[in-house]
Amino acid sequence: MYTYHGEYSFTKSVVTNWNSTATGVYYLFEGNNIVYVGSAIGDGGLRGRLLQHINERSFPYVTQFGYKAINGKDAILSHELSEIKRLQPKHNTVGK
């Protein structure tokens, strides 16, 4: 339904230089395992949300990320919840 893009290096320089304002759902990886699924809806989109995680050092062990660009808040939130249910990432508590 939505095209997956990834995996990209989860570093400040990569995310900062990523020229994207897309909104959607993102996936954070520890090794080959998805450990967190999140959504980016507001200003700054996916890039802004990923930079927030990096700056807050929310997931210091995460090395890669991927994403699906999705338009519309309802579609994004619905897809995020279905992915959390499907993938059961260890750091998501809501939606399991």
C-alpha positions in Angstrom: 0.0 0.0 0.0 2.8 2.5 1.0 6.3 2.2 -0.4 9.0 1.5 2.2 12.3 3.4 1.9 15.4 2.4 3.9 17.6 1.5 5.6 19.5 4.7 6.2 22.2 5.4 8.8 20.6 6.9 11.9 23.2 9.7 12.5 22.7 13.4 13.0 24.6 14.2 9.8 22.6 11.9 7.6 19.2 13.1 9.0 20.2 16.7 9.0 21.3 16.6 5.4 18.1 14.7 4.3 16.1 17.2 2.3 12.6 16.0 3.1 9.4 17.4 4.6 7.4 14.2 4.1 5.1 13.0 6.8 4.5 9.3 7.5 5.6 6.3 9.6 9.2 5.5 10.5 11.0 2.4 11.7 14.1 2.4 14.0 16.5 -0.6 13.8 18.9 -2.1 16.3 20.9 -4.4 14.0 18.3 -6.2 11.8 15.5 -5.8 14.3 12.9 -3.1 14.3 12.8 -1.8 17.9 10.4 1.2 17.4 7.7 2.4 15.0 6.7 6.0 15.2 4.7 8.6 13.3 5.7 12.1 12.0 2.8 14.4 11.4 3.8 18.0 12.3 6.0 20.6 10.7 9.4 19.2 9.8 7.8 15.8 9.1 9.9 12.7 9.3 13.2 14.6 9.3 12.1 16.8 12.2 10.9 13.8 14.3 14.0 11.8 13.7 16.2 14.7 14.6 14.2 15.1 17.8 15.0 11.5 18.7 18.7 12.0 17.9 19.0 15.3 19.9 17.2 13.8 22.9 19.3 10.6 22.6 16.1 8.6 22.9 17.5 5.5 21.2 21.3 5.6 21.5 21.6 2.0 20.2 19.7 2.6 17.0 21.9 2.5 13.9 19.4 2.6 11.0 16.0 3.9 10.1 13.5 3.4 7.3 10.2 5.1 6.5 6.9 5.1 4.5 5.8 8.5 3.3 2.1 8.9 4.0 -0.2 11.9 3.7 -3.0 12.6 6.1 -3.1 12.4 9.9 -5.7 9.6 10.0 -3.9 7.5 7.5 -0.6 7.9 9.3 -1.9 7.0 12.7 -3.9 4.1 11.4 -0.8 2.7 9.6 1.4 3.3 12.6 -1.0 1.3 14.9 -1.3 -1.6 12.4 2.5 -1.8 12.1 3.0 -1.8 15.9 0.5 -4.7 16.1 2.1 -6.6 13.2 5.8 -6.0 14.2 5.6 -5.9 18.0 8.7 -3.6 18.4 10.2 -3.8 21.9 10.0 -0.1 22.6 6.4 0.5 21.6 3.9 0.1 24.4 0.8 1.5 22.9 -1.0 -0.5 20.2 0.4 -4.0 21.1 
